[in-house]
Amino acid sequence: MQSAATVLGVLRERGKRGLPCEELYRQLFNPQLYLLAYGRIHANHGAMTPGVTSETVDGMSRAKIDRIIDAMRHERYRFRPVRRVHIPKKNGKTRPLGLPTWSDKLVGEVVRLMLEAYDEPTFSDRSHGFRPGRGCHTALREIDNTWTGTAWFLEGDIADCFGSLDHDRMIEILAENVHDNRFLRLIRNMLTAGYMEDWKWGATLSGAPQGGVASPILSSIYLHKLDQFVEKTLIPEYTRGDRRARNPAYLDLQNQLAKARRRGDRAQALTLRRRMTSLPSADPDDPGYRRLRYCRYADDHLLGFAGPKAEAEEIKQRLAQFLREDLKLELSQEKTLITHARTGAARFLGYEITVQHNDTKKTGRYRRVNGQIALRVPREVIKAKSTPYLRRSKPAKQAALTNGSDHTIVATYGAIYRGIVQYYLLAGDVYRLHRLRWVMETSMLKTLAGKHRSTVSKMAAKHKAKILTPHGPRTCFEARIERDGRKPLVARFGETPLHRQKTARVIDSQPIRADYPHKEILTRLLADTCELCRTVGGVEVHHIRKLAELGIPGPLQPQWMTAMANRRRKTLVVCSACHGQIHTGQPFASLTQ
């Protein structure tokens, strides 16, 4: 039996070379892939969330993998409907979220591993969503570094993209490289399994379930067709000319300046030089120069065009036509906008994107920014993030946090503030978040003051600290919990300076990228020995959501809790008898004798 790393390596190599996959379904008989999938997703928060059945990651075993493989061999495996819940969106609407059962999550992760290994090398460099090592910041940095001289922004948003993916078209796209009908049939069963809502079954006639493990890679494969259309059709048609022609008015002034200098007329030369600095050296309306650039993150895509608005409108219509006719998708009319790059700003991934223009300062130092991309923090973001901490337009305490410790309060405020700041560190005006810092800092100090029945100034003096950072000394607020023989627990607020960092990097949250057999949980499972009674054979893995569920260690604590607390792990490998006694609360015969 080949190792998981070998199987994925072969698929990756075939993808690079453009070779088809003809026996992909047979790889679903390899238990090493399921072990790798289990090692990747067992720690996810959703692993302990049940779907339409009570099955979760708790009780995972080699026997469960063998049952899944046996069903795959006889083509009897069927995906269960996902349990649908609705989560609110910013516009007041809701987004349906599907919660699969644990077995379906495990199989979905195996499918994702194989498809990602094969298709990832073929994806466009302009695609940044749902890809390892890429995220919002890589997309924004690409725009900031390479889109100089853009005249128009085309903001593209596909209406209900993930809920509208056509199943027949999806299978057609997969079948171009996957020549395995059994595997394609499995994917179709996954897509058409349906959903359960209020105990009523509903058919999934289109789309990939949001919340499904394999949905992101399937969506990326589907939307790769859009990337190919833009890169191979639109960009070659709307890109021409090596560089812009020189501005005739600028050249005329340049000739007059040369003549004035030869005459020795310094006053005239100075006047001409000032007039030249107010004009662009290249012709902004050069008909022989066009540039079209493209960037996509999931279903949001942005195009930058250097050319007339009429051609920008034409590009928008061609995009809408391709999505409608080839991919069976529709552009959202209210979100798909054409924005003038110098006088307006496009919204992409939570940033405002505009092109800088400066005519007020005539020195070269200021004119150097002309045509450069600027990333900005939207004012609406600052207002929206500040609102939860305001009452009657003033910072107020958070009553829900007053029962927590000082460490909990500072850690909660610090984590929220740090996440916002780190996301917007690419913005040239990240300093505007000083308003948010003041609001959250004052609210935090008022919460601490309310807890201790003290004043804001006393809380500020108590928790203020000066720390060393890569950017120099920094004053912030911190709360400590001292521990005997170990480092103290430290929570901080405001340690990140509000200075632009062009190299800031935040990628999408990904499972821990560790290949089997380096995962500790897999080594323990394959040892096939109960960690409580030392029985060999038939072991299962007991899971808990968080270590806090173990409670405070003490003589009355059950032995299984003590074993997990000593390991500081949320898992415990036990035999089926011990696992049953853990859930029933019965004492262990082997431990009480």
N, C-alpha and C positions, 0 to 999 in steps of 0.2 A: 504493500500500500504506500503510495507516494505521500510525502509530507505536504502540509498545506502550503509551505513556502515554495516548494517545487511546482505544485499545480498553478499557483498564482503567478509564479515567474514565467512559466510556459505561456500562460494566457497573455501576460504583459508583452512578451516577445512577439507573439502572433499579432497582437494589436499594433505594435510598432511597425511590423512588416506588412500589415494590411492583409493578412491571411485569414480566411474564414474559420469559424468554430463549428465543427461537425459532430462532436460527441460531448457536448457540454452537460447534458443531462446525466451522463454516467458519473460525472464528478460529484453529483449529489449523493453517491453511495460511499463517499470517503468520510469516515468519522473524524479525521483530522481537521477538516474544514469546519465541522460543527463545534469542535473543541475550541478552535480559533475564534469562531463567531461568539461562543459563550464567553470566552475570556475578554472579548471587546465590549460586550453590551451588558454583562451581568451587573456592573456598578451603576448603570444609568438609573435615573430616578424612576423612569417608567417601567423598569423591570419588575417592580413589586406592585404595579397597577394592573388589576385584572381586566380582561376584555369581557366578552359575552359569557365566559365561564369563570370560575374561581381560580383557574390555573395562573400561577406566576412563576418567577424564577425560583422561588422556594421549592426545594425538593428536586432540583436538577440532578441528573445522574447519567451514567453511561447507558443504563437500560432505556432511558427516555430517548437518547440519540439512536439506539439500535431500533426502537420501535418506529421512529420517523424514517430511518433508512429502509426498513422493511416495507413500509407503506410506499416509499418512493420506488423501490424495485418493482413492486407490483402495480405501480401507477394508481394507487388507491389514496394517496394523500390529497386531502381537500382543505382549502383555506376556509376558516370560519368567518362569518360576517364580523366586521369591526363594531365595537361599541362606540356610538357617536355621541359626542358632547359638543356644546357650542361655547366658544370663548369670545369675549367682546373685542371689537376693533375700535380704533380711535374715532371713526366716523359714526359710531353708535350702532353699526351693524354687528353681526356675529360671524365668526369663521368656524365651519364644522371641523372638528378634530376627531380622527378615528383612532381607537385604542384596540389593537389586535391582541389576541391571546399570546401567551409566552411561546408556544410552539411555532406559531406563525411568525413571531418576531425572530426566532432563531433561524428558521428557514429563510426569511426575508434577508437576514444579515448574510447568510451564505450566498444567496443570489446577488446581493449587493457587492460582496467581495469579488465574485467572479466577473460581474459586469464592469465594475470599476477597474479591475486589473486589465481587462481587455480594452475598454473604451477610453480610459483616461489618457493614454498616449495620443489618441486621435483628436481629442477635444481642442478647440480653438484657444489660443493664448488670450483672446479678448473675453473669454468667459471666466468669471470669478466666483460664481455661486456654487455651493455644495461640492467644493473640490478641496482635497487635502493641500495644505500650505497656502491657500488663497482665501480671500475674504473681502470685506468692504474696503479695508485700507489699501490692499493691493490694487483694487479697481480705481480708487480715488487717486492713488499715487501715479498710476499710469496716465490718467487724464491730466493731472497737474504737470507731469513731465513732458508730455508729447503732443498736447493739443494746442500749441501756440498758434496764434493767428486765426482762430475759429471765429466765424461771423454769425452763425446760427446754431442753436441747440435744438435738437429734436428729442423731446422726452417721450419715450415709448412705454406704455403700460398695457399689458394684455388683460382683458376683462376676465376675471375668474379663471386664470390660466390653469391651475392645477386641478380644478374641478371640471374643466372642459376638454382635457386631452382625449382625443378620439381613440378608442381602443383598437379599432381596425387599422388605423394609420400607425398606431404604436407598434402593433405586431408586424406591419409591413416594414417599418424602419428597422426593427430588430432583426427581421428575416434577411435583410441585406447582407449581414455578416454572420448571423447565427443560423447555420443550416442544420437545425435539430428540431424537428416538429414536437418532440416530447417536451423539450424545454420551453418552446413557445407556447404550448398548450398549458404548461404550468403557470407561465406568466399571465395568460389570459384568465385562468382560474383565479389567480390572485387579484386581478383587476375587477373581476365581475362577481366577487364573493358577496357583495352587498353589505348592508349595515343594519344595526339594530338601534332603534331610538324609541324610547318609551315602550319597550317590549314589542315593537312592531318592526317587521323586516321590510327593508326597502332595497330596491335594485340599484346598482351603480351602473348606469348606462354610459357614463363617460367619466374621465378623470382618474387620478391616482389618489388613494386615501391619504389625506394630510395627517401625518402621524405614523404612517407605515414606514418600516425601516428601509425598504427598497425604493420608496417613492422618489427621493431626491435624485438617485442615479437614473431612474427611468425618465424623469422630467428633463434631466440634462441631456440624455440621448435624444429625446424628442426635440428639444429646442436647439440641438446642435445643427439641425436642418436650417434654422433661422440664421445661425452664425455663418454657415456655408453660403447661404444666399447673399448675405450682406458682403462677405469677404470675396466671393468669387464672381458676383454679378454686379452689385451696386458700387462697391468701391472702385473696381477697374473702370466702370463707365463714368463715374463722377470724380475721377482723379486724373489730372493731366497737368503737364508743365513741370519743369524741374524747379523753377523759382519764378517769383513774380517779376514782371517787367519793371523797369525803372519809371518813376513818376515823371512825366514830361515837365510839369511845373517845377519840380525839384531840380531837374537837370538844367532847366533854363536859368534858375537862380544860381546854380553852381557855376555855369559859364560866366554869368555877370560878376560873380564873386572873384573868379580867376582874373578877369579883365581889370576889376577895381584894384586888386592887389598888384598887378603889373604896373598900373598907373601910379601906385602909391597912395591911393585915396583910402585912408584908413577909416574915415567916418562912414563912407559908402559901404566898405567891406563889412563893418560892424553891423550896419543896418541889414544888409543882405544875409549875413550870417544868422541874425535873429529871425528873419523871415523863413530861412531854411529850416531852422529847428522847429518851427510850427507846422511843417509839412512832413508827411511820410516819404521816405526815400523810395519806397516801392509803390507801384500803382495798386491801390486796394480794389479797383474795378477791372483788373486785367482779365479780359475774356479768355485768355489762354492758360489761366491758372485756376485749378480747382483742387480741393482736398476734402475727402470724406473720411471721418474716423468713427470708430464704433467701440462700445464697451457694454457688456451685459452682466448683470448679477441676478440670477434666477429669472423671474419674468419681467424685471425692470431693465430696460436698455436705454442707452443714451447715445445719440449720434451728434457729432460735431461737423459742421459743413462750412467751408470757406468758399462762398459763391453767392449768387443772387437768391432772394427769397423764393422766387418762382420755382427754381430747381429744388429748393428745400421742400416746398409743397409737393412737388412731383415725387420726391423720395418718400415722403410720408404716405402718399397714395399707393405707391408700389409696395411698400412694406405691408400696408393694410390688405392689399390684394393678395400678396403671397401668403400671409397668415390665413386669410379666409379660404383661399382655393386649395392650398397645399396642406396646411396644418389644421384646418377646420377651427381656427381661433379668431377672435375679434379684438381689435385694438379698442381700449377704453377711450371714448371720445372726450370725456371730461378730464382725463389725466394725460392724454397725448397732446402735447403743446409744442409750438414752434416759438422759440424765444430769441430775441436779438441779444447777442452775447455781450455787447458793450453797454447797452442801456438797461438790460434786464438780467435776471439770474434764473438758471435752471435748478430744479430740486432733484437731487439724486442721492439716494442712500442717506437721507437726513441732513445733507450739506446743501448750501447754496453755492452754485458754480457760476462764475462770471468771468469775463475777460477784462483785464485792467486797461484803463485809458486815462492819460493825464496830459491835459493841454494847459493847465494853469501854471505849471513850473516849466521854464524853458531850458533848464540845464539838462545835460545828458544824463545825470544821475537819476533824475526823476523820469525822464522819457524812456529810460531803459526798460521800464515795466510795461510799456505799451505792447499789447498783444499777448501778454503772459496770462495764464490761467490763475485765478484766485479762488481759493476755497474759504468759505465763510460759515460761521455759526448762525443759523436763522434766529431772528429775534423771537419768533414764536416758540422755538425750543426752550429758550431761556425762561420765557414766561410760563410755559406749560410745566417745566421742571420745578419752578419756584412755587407754583400755586399750592401744592399740597402742604407747604410749610408756612403758608400765610393765613392770617385771619384778620379781616378788615384792613387788608393791604399792609399788615405788619407781621413780622415773624412771630410765630406762636409756638408754644410747647406741644409736643405730641403726647397726649395723655395715655395712649396705648403703650408707650415705652417706659413710663415712669416706674412700673413695677420691676423692670429689669435692672441688672447691675450696671455700674458705670461703664464697665468694659463692654457690655452688650449695647448700650446706648451709643457709645463712641464708635464701636465697630459697625453698627447698622448705618449710621450717618456716613461714616467713612467709606464703606463699601459702595453705597449709592453714588456719592459724590465722585469717588475715584473712577467708577465705571463711566460716568458721563464725561469727565475730563479726558480720560484716556482715549475715548472714542473721537473726541474733537481736537486732538493734539495736532492733526494735520492742517487745521484751519489757521489762516494768517491772522485772524482776529480772535484767537482763543482767549485772549485777555478779557473779552466781554463776559466770560463766565465768572468774573469777580462778583457780579451781582448775585449769581446763584450761590457762590461761596459765602457771601455775607448773610444771605437769607438762611442757608442751612446751618451755618456756624452759630448764628444768633438763636435759631430754633433749638439746636442741640444744647446750648448753654442754658436756655430757659427750661428745657426738659430736665437737665441735671439739677438746676436750681429748684424746680418744683419737686423733684424727688427728695432732695435733702432739706427742703424748706429754707433755702439760702438765697443768695443774690447771684446775678449773672457775673458780676465782677469777681466775686470770690471763687466761683466755679472756673472762670477763665484763668485766674492765678493758680488754682490748684492743678489744672490739667495742661497748662501751657508748657511746651518743651521745645528745645532747639536740637535738631538732628542734622547729621551730615548726609548729603545726597550727592549724586554725580554732578549736580548743577550748583554745588556749594551748600553752605549752611542754610537751613530752612526752619522757620518757626511754624509749629503746628500744635495740635492738641492730641494728647494720648492718655490712655488709661491702662494700667498694668495689673496683672494678677500674679503675684509672686508664688513660686512653687519650690518646694524643697528638693534640692539635688537636680533640678532641671531649669531650663531657661524660662523666664517669665513669659506669660502670654501678654502681648502688646497689641492694642488697637489704636489706630491713628486716624486723624481727620486732617486733611489739608496739606499732606506732605508733597503732593505733586505740584510743581510750579506751573503757572499758566503762561508758558512760553512755547512757541511753535516748535515742534520736533518733526522734521521732514522724514525722519527714519522710523517714526512711530509705526508699530505693526500690531494689528489685532486681526487674527484669522478666525474663521468660523470654529465654533466649538466642535471638536472631533473626539471620538473615542481614543483612548490611549493606544498609540501605534506600537504595540509590542507583539512580535510574532511568536507563535507557539514554538518551543515549550517554555518560554521565559516567564510566563505568567505564574505567579505563586499558586493561585487557586487551581490551575490546571495540574500542577505538580502534586498538590495535595489530593486532588480527585483521582489522579491516575495511581497514587499510592494504594488506593482501595482499602484503607484502614480507618476504622472509626476512631475519631480523636477523643472519644469519651471512654468507651469500654474496650478499645483496641481490637474489636472484632474485625476479621479480614473478610472482604467481599460484600457486595450488595450495598455500597455506600451511597448516600445522597448528600446534597449540600443544603444546609439550613441557612436562610438569608433573613436579615432584618433590614429595615429601612435606614436606620441611623444608630450610632453607638449610644446616643442618649436613651434609647429604649432599654438599655441594660440596667439603668438605675445606678444607685450608689452601692459600691462594693461593701460587703459585710458578711457576717457569719450566716445570715438567713438567706443570702442570695443563692439561687439554684446553681448546681455545679456547671451546667452548660453556659450560664451567663458569666460565671467566673472564668471559664475557659476562653470565652470570646473576649472578655475584658482584658485578660492577660495578654492575649495576642493583639489586642486593639484592631480587630478585624470584624467586619459585618457578616462574615461567613464562618461556618463550622461544618466540617465533613463528618457525618455520623452515619451509623447503620440505620436501616429502616425502623428497627425497634426503638432505638434511642430517639429518632426523629418523631415517631408517633408519641412517645412519652413527653417530649418537649412541648408539643402542641396540646396535649391533654393535661399537662401539669402534674403528671404522676411522678413519684420518685423513681430513680434508677436503681434497679435491683443490684447491679454490679457495683454501685457506688455506696449503697446503704448497708451492705453486708459487712 
